[in-house]
C-alpha cells in the first residue's frame, strides 16, 4: 500500500468524520482560499473566471460562484499528482468550530502539511506583525498537537511541514521570523515556512 493510502487509513481511524471532509484533488496545479463568509472554511478553487473576476468553489455539494477574486489571498499547490485536502476550521471542517486551530491540512505521497492563513492583516507595525505571526504559529501548534495525539505521531512516514500565509508586505526572513522558525524546528522537528505556495516533489 502507498503512503498516501496509509495516511488515509490512519486518519479515517483517528477521526470519525474524516470521510465526510476529505477531498482528493488530481489537478497538477490548484489553489486554496479561506472564506470567512462561508462558515470560516478553506476551499479548493474549482476554477477562476478572470473576465469577470469571479471564482467557483464547491459549497455544500453545489458549485458556488464568488465575486471579487483576489489572487493575493491564495495558497497555491503545484507539481501535484494526487493531493488529499482536509479543511480543519469551519462548519464542514474536520474539527468544525474548535477554537484556535489552523485552516487546513493536505498531504500527498511525500508530505503532510499544516497551513494557517493570515492574509487579511493590514497593519505594517512591527508589533502587530509579530503578534499575527505568533497567533498563526499557536494555531498551527495546537493543530499539530491534536493530530500527534490522535495519530500517536504516526504520519505513515510522510515528511511534515507547516505554513503561515501572510501578506506580501510582511518582511521576509527578518530576525523575528527567524527566531519563530528556529524555536518551531527545535520543538517539533520539522520546518515552518512563511510562504503561500507548495511545490510538490
C-alpha positions as YAML, in Angstrom:
chain: A
units: angstrom
residues:
- id: 1
  name: UNK
  ca: [0.00, 0.00, 0.00]
- id: 2
  name: UNK
  ca: [1.22, 3.55, -0.74]
- id: 3
  name: UNK
  ca: [1.97, 6.13, 1.96]
- id: 4
  name: UNK
  ca: [-0.98, 8.12, 0.60]
- id: 5
  name: UNK
  ca: [-3.34, 5.20, 1.30]
- id: 6
  name: UNK
  ca: [-1.63, 4.50, 4.63]
- id: 7
  name: UNK
  ca: [-2.20, 8.03, 5.96]
- id: 8
  name: UNK
  ca: [-5.79, 7.98, 4.71]
- id: 9
  name: UNK
  ca: [-6.41, 4.80, 6.69]
- id: 10
  name: UNK
  ca: [-4.76, 6.24, 9.83]
- id: 11
  name: UNK
  ca: [-6.82, 9.44, 9.57]
- id: 12
  name: UNK
  ca: [-10.06, 7.53, 8.99]
- id: 13
  name: UNK
  ca: [-9.41, 5.51, 12.15]
- id: 14
  name: UNK
  ca: [-8.50, 8.61, 14.20]
- id: 15
  name: UNK
  ca: [-11.32, 10.95, 13.10]
- id: 16
  name: UNK
  ca: [-14.97, 9.83, 12.87]
- id: 17
  name: UNK
  ca: [-15.88, 12.47, 10.27]
- id: 18
  name: UNK
  ca: [-12.76, 12.08, 8.11]
- id: 19
  name: UNK
  ca: [-14.59, 10.59, 5.12]
- id: 20
  name: UNK
  ca: [-17.09, 13.49, 5.20]
- id: 21
  name: UNK
  ca: [-14.42, 16.19, 4.87]
- id: 22
  name: UNK
  ca: [-11.63, 14.61, 2.78]
- id: 23
  name: UNK
  ca: [-11.33, 15.89, -0.80]
- id: 24
  name: UNK
  ca: [-8.98, 14.32, -3.34]
- id: 25
  name: UNK
  ca: [-7.54, 16.73, -5.90]
- id: 26
  name: UNK
  ca: [-5.96, 15.31, -9.07]
- id: 27
  name: UNK
  ca: [-5.01, 18.55, -10.86]
- id: 28
  name: UNK
  ca: [-1.29, 19.28, -11.01]
- id: 29
  name: UNK
  ca: [-1.90, 22.94, -10.07]
- id: 30
  name: UNK
  ca: [-4.67, 24.36, -7.91]
- id: 31
  name: UNK
  ca: [-5.33, 26.98, -5.24]
- id: 32
  name: UNK
  ca: [-6.97, 27.08, -1.82]
- id: 33
  name: UNK
  ca: [-8.75, 30.09, -0.33]
- id: 34
  name: UNK
  ca: [-10.13, 30.81, 3.14]
- id: 35
  name: UNK
  ca: [-13.63, 32.31, 3.12]
- id: 36
  name: UNK
  ca: [-14.88, 33.85, 6.36]
- id: 37
  name: UNK
  ca: [-18.33, 34.44, 4.80]
- id: 38
  name: UNK
  ca: [-18.74, 30.72, 4.09]
- id: 39
  name: UNK
  ca: [-18.53, 29.21, 7.54]
- id: 40
  name: UNK
  ca: [-14.95, 30.35, 8.09]
- id: 41
  name: UNK
  ca: [-13.73, 27.47, 5.98]
- id: 42
  name: UNK
  ca: [-11.00, 26.82, 3.42]
- id: 43
  name: UNK
  ca: [-11.98, 25.68, -0.07]
- id: 44
  name: UNK
  ca: [-10.24, 24.35, -3.16]
- id: 45
  name: UNK
  ca: [-10.95, 26.73, -6.03]
- id: 46
  name: UNK
  ca: [-12.58, 24.77, -8.85]
- id: 47
  name: UNK
  ca: [-11.93, 27.45, -11.45]
- id: 48
  name: UNK
  ca: [-11.27, 31.16, -11.86]
- id: 49
  name: UNK
  ca: [-13.11, 33.39, -14.34]
- id: 50
  name: UNK
  ca: [-10.72, 36.26, -14.99]
- id: 51
  name: UNK
  ca: [-13.10, 38.06, -17.39]
- id: 52
  name: UNK
  ca: [-15.49, 38.95, -14.54]
- id: 53
  name: UNK
  ca: [-13.10, 38.44, -11.59]
- id: 54
  name: UNK
  ca: [-15.06, 35.58, -10.02]
- id: 55
  name: UNK
  ca: [-14.18, 32.07, -8.89]
- id: 56
  name: UNK
  ca: [-16.05, 28.86, -8.18]
- id: 57
  name: UNK
  ca: [-15.96, 26.65, -5.08]
- id: 58
  name: UNK
  ca: [-17.88, 23.56, -4.02]
- id: 59
  name: UNK
  ca: [-20.07, 24.73, -1.12]
- id: 60
  name: UNK
  ca: [-22.42, 22.19, 0.48]
- id: 61
  name: UNK
  ca: [-22.23, 20.00, -2.61]
- id: 62
  name: UNK
  ca: [-23.06, 22.83, -5.02]
- id: 63
  name: UNK
  ca: [-20.79, 24.77, -7.35]
- id: 64
  name: UNK
  ca: [-20.97, 28.33, -6.00]
- id: 65
  name: UNK
  ca: [-19.64, 31.41, -7.80]
- id: 66
  name: UNK
  ca: [-17.95, 34.02, -5.58]
- id: 67
  name: UNK
  ca: [-17.21, 37.58, -6.68]
- id: 68
  name: UNK
  ca: [-14.12, 39.72, -6.06]
- id: 69
  name: UNK
  ca: [-11.38, 37.21, -6.79]
- id: 70
  name: UNK
  ca: [-8.10, 38.27, -5.14]
- id: 71
  name: UNK
  ca: [-5.01, 36.31, -6.18]
- id: 72
  name: UNK
  ca: [-3.07, 37.61, -3.15]
- id: 73
  name: UNK
  ca: [-5.34, 35.61, -0.79]
- id: 74
  name: UNK
  ca: [-4.49, 32.14, -2.14]
- id: 75
  name: UNK
  ca: [-2.32, 29.21, -1.14]
- id: 76
  name: UNK
  ca: [-1.07, 27.62, -4.37]
- id: 77
  name: UNK
  ca: [-0.10, 23.98, -4.84]
- id: 78
  name: UNK
  ca: [1.84, 22.95, -7.95]
- id: 79
  name: UNK
  ca: [3.56, 19.89, -9.46]
- id: 80
  name: UNK
  ca: [0.98, 17.73, -7.69]
- id: 81
  name: UNK
  ca: [-0.10, 14.23, -8.66]
- id: 82
  name: UNK
  ca: [-2.74, 13.40, -6.07]
- id: 83
  name: UNK
  ca: [-3.44, 15.53, -3.00]
- id: 84
  name: UNK
  ca: [-5.68, 14.86, -0.02]
- id: 85
  name: UNK
  ca: [-7.21, 18.13, 1.24]
- id: 86
  name: UNK
  ca: [-8.86, 18.47, 4.66]
- id: 87
  name: UNK
  ca: [-10.43, 21.72, 5.86]
- id: 88
  name: UNK
  ca: [-9.91, 21.95, 9.62]
- id: 89
  name: UNK
  ca: [-11.84, 25.04, 10.60]
- id: 90
  name: UNK
  ca: [-15.45, 25.95, 9.81]
- id: 91
  name: UNK
  ca: [-18.78, 24.13, 9.89]
- id: 92
  name: UNK
  ca: [-17.66, 21.49, 7.38]
- id: 93
  name: UNK
  ca: [-14.13, 21.19, 8.76]
- id: 94
  name: UNK
  ca: [-12.56, 18.17, 10.42]
- id: 95
  name: UNK
  ca: [-12.54, 19.88, 13.82]
- id: 96
  name: UNK
  ca: [-15.51, 22.11, 12.94]
- id: 97
  name: UNK
  ca: [-15.67, 25.15, 15.19]
- id: 98
  name: UNK
  ca: [-12.93, 24.22, 17.65]
- id: 99
  name: UNK
  ca: [-11.13, 27.46, 18.51]
- id: 100
  name: UNK
  ca: [-7.52, 28.21, 17.64]
- id: 101
  name: UNK
  ca: [-6.76, 25.54, 15.07]
- id: 102
  name: UNK
  ca: [-5.14, 26.00, 11.65]
- id: 103
  name: UNK
  ca: [-7.22, 26.39, 8.49]
- id: 104
  name: UNK
  ca: [-6.43, 23.20, 6.57]
- id: 105
  name: UNK
  ca: [-4.05, 20.31, 6.09]
- id: 106
  name: UNK
  ca: [-3.09, 18.49, 2.91]
- id: 107
  name: UNK
  ca: [-0.98, 15.51, 2.02]
- id: 108
  name: UNK
  ca: [0.41, 13.61, -0.93]
- id: 109
  name: UNK
  ca: [2.72, 10.60, -1.27]
- id: 110
  name: UNK
  ca: [5.64, 12.53, 0.29]
- id: 111
  name: UNK
  ca: [4.46, 15.31, 2.62]
- id: 112
  name: UNK
  ca: [1.85, 16.12, 5.24]
- id: 113
  name: UNK
  ca: [1.35, 19.90, 5.55]
- id: 114
  name: UNK
  ca: [-0.40, 22.16, 8.07]
- id: 115
  name: UNK
  ca: [-1.50, 25.61, 6.77]
- id: 116
  name: UNK
  ca: [-2.74, 28.76, 8.52]
- id: 117
  name: UNK
  ca: [-4.00, 31.83, 6.63]
- id: 118
  name: UNK
  ca: [-3.21, 35.30, 7.99]
- id: 119
  name: UNK
  ca: [-3.70, 37.16, 4.72]
- id: 120
  name: UNK
  ca: [-6.28, 39.68, 5.91]
- id: 121
  name: UNK
  ca: [-3.79, 41.52, 8.14]
- id: 122
  name: UNK
  ca: [-3.48, 45.22, 7.32]
- id: 123
  name: UNK
  ca: [-1.09, 46.68, 9.92]
- id: 124
  name: UNK
  ca: [2.53, 47.18, 8.93]
- id: 125
  name: UNK
  ca: [3.63, 47.90, 12.50]
- id: 126
  name: UNK
  ca: [6.35, 45.54, 13.71]
- id: 127
  name: UNK
  ca: [4.49, 44.62, 16.90]
- id: 128
  name: UNK
  ca: [1.27, 43.77, 15.01]
- id: 129
  name: UNK
  ca: [3.22, 41.63, 12.54]
- id: 130
  name: UNK
  ca: [4.96, 39.78, 15.37]
- id: 131
  name: UNK
  ca: [1.64, 39.19, 17.18]
- id: 132
  name: UNK
  ca: [-0.03, 37.99, 13.98]
- id: 133
  name: UNK
  ca: [2.78, 35.54, 13.31]
- id: 134
  name: UNK
  ca: [2.69, 34.29, 16.91]
- id: 135
  name: UNK
  ca: [-1.08, 33.75, 16.71]
- id: 136
  name: UNK
  ca: [-0.68, 31.82, 13.44]
- id: 137
  name: UNK
  ca: [2.05, 29.61, 14.94]
- id: 138
  name: UNK
  ca: [-0.10, 28.99, 18.04]
- id: 139
  name: UNK
  ca: [-2.95, 27.82, 15.79]
- id: 140
  name: UNK
  ca: [-0.59, 25.54, 13.87]
- id: 141
  name: UNK
  ca: [0.96, 24.06, 17.02]
- id: 142
  name: UNK
  ca: [-2.47, 23.46, 18.58]
- id: 143
  name: UNK
  ca: [-3.49, 21.53, 15.46]
- id: 144
  name: UNK
  ca: [-0.21, 19.63, 15.26]
- id: 145
  name: UNK
  ca: [-0.52, 18.61, 18.91]
- id: 146
  name: UNK
  ca: [-4.07, 17.38, 18.28]
- id: 147
  name: UNK
  ca: [-3.01, 15.35, 15.22]
- id: 148
  name: UNK
  ca: [0.02, 13.99, 17.11]
- id: 149
  name: UNK
  ca: [-2.32, 12.79, 19.84]
- id: 150
  name: UNK
  ca: [-4.96, 11.29, 17.53]
- id: 151
  name: UNK
  ca: [-2.40, 9.65, 15.22]
- id: 152
  name: UNK
  ca: [0.02, 8.75, 18.01]
- id: 153
  name: UNK
  ca: [2.62, 10.67, 15.94]
- id: 154
  name: UNK
  ca: [2.29, 8.12, 13.13]
- id: 155
  name: UNK
  ca: [2.12, 10.02, 9.82]
- id: 156
  name: UNK
  ca: [2.84, 6.92, 7.69]
- id: 157
  name: UNK
  ca: [6.44, 8.02, 7.12]
- id: 158
  name: UNK
  ca: [5.44, 11.33, 5.48]
- id: 159
  name: UNK
  ca: [7.63, 14.42, 5.82]
- id: 160
  name: UNK
  ca: [5.89, 17.08, 7.97]
- id: 161
  name: UNK
  ca: [5.76, 20.79, 7.05]
- id: 162
  name: UNK
  ca: [3.93, 23.86, 8.39]
- id: 163
  name: UNK
  ca: [3.00, 27.05, 6.53]
- id: 164
  name: UNK
  ca: [2.00, 30.53, 7.68]
- id: 165
  name: UNK
  ca: [0.44, 32.57, 4.86]
- id: 166
  name: UNK
  ca: [0.98, 36.29, 5.44]
- id: 167
  name: UNK
  ca: [0.57, 39.42, 3.29]
- id: 168
  name: UNK
  ca: [3.28, 40.35, 0.79]
- id: 169
  name: UNK
  ca: [4.22, 43.48, 2.77]
- id: 170
  name: UNK
  ca: [5.47, 41.39, 5.71]
- id: 171
  name: UNK
  ca: [9.28, 41.47, 5.91]
- id: 172
  name: UNK
  ca: [10.65, 38.07, 4.91]
- id: 173
  name: UNK
  ca: [13.37, 36.32, 6.92]
- id: 174
  name: UNK
  ca: [13.72, 39.15, 9.44]
- id: 175
  name: UNK
  ca: [15.11, 38.41, 12.92]
- id: 176
  name: UNK
  ca: [11.63, 37.98, 14.43]
- id: 177
  name: UNK
  ca: [10.60, 35.35, 11.88]
- id: 178
  name: UNK
  ca: [13.95, 33.55, 12.06]
- id: 179
  name: UNK
  ca: [13.53, 33.21, 15.85]
- id: 180
  name: UNK
  ca: [9.99, 31.83, 15.45]
- id: 181
  name: UNK
  ca: [11.11, 29.32, 12.80]
- id: 182
  name: UNK
  ca: [14.14, 28.20, 14.86]
- id: 183
  name: UNK
  ca: [12.03, 27.65, 18.01]
- id: 184
  name: UNK
  ca: [9.43, 25.75, 15.97]
- id: 185
  name: UNK
  ca: [12.05, 23.46, 14.42]
- id: 186
  name: UNK
  ca: [13.58, 22.74, 17.83]
- id: 187
  name: UNK
  ca: [10.17, 21.99, 19.36]
- id: 188
  name: UNK
  ca: [8.56, 19.95, 16.56]
- id: 189
  name: UNK
  ca: [11.48, 18.68, 14.49]
- id: 190
  name: UNK
  ca: [10.24, 19.97, 11.14]
- id: 191
  name: UNK
  ca: [10.27, 23.21, 9.18]
- id: 192
  name: UNK
  ca: [7.95, 26.20, 9.42]
- id: 193
  name: UNK
  ca: [7.63, 28.29, 6.25]
- id: 194
  name: UNK
  ca: [6.21, 31.76, 5.70]
- id: 195
  name: UNK
  ca: [5.16, 31.36, 2.08]
- id: 196
  name: UNK
  ca: [1.93, 30.89, 0.13]
- id: 197
  name: UNK
  ca: [2.89, 28.04, -2.15]
- id: 198
  name: UNK
  ca: [3.93, 24.42, -2.12]
- id: 199
  name: UNK
  ca: [5.78, 22.74, -4.95]
- id: 200
  name: UNK
  ca: [5.20, 19.04, -4.58]
- id: 201
  name: UNK
  ca: [8.07, 16.60, -5.10]
...
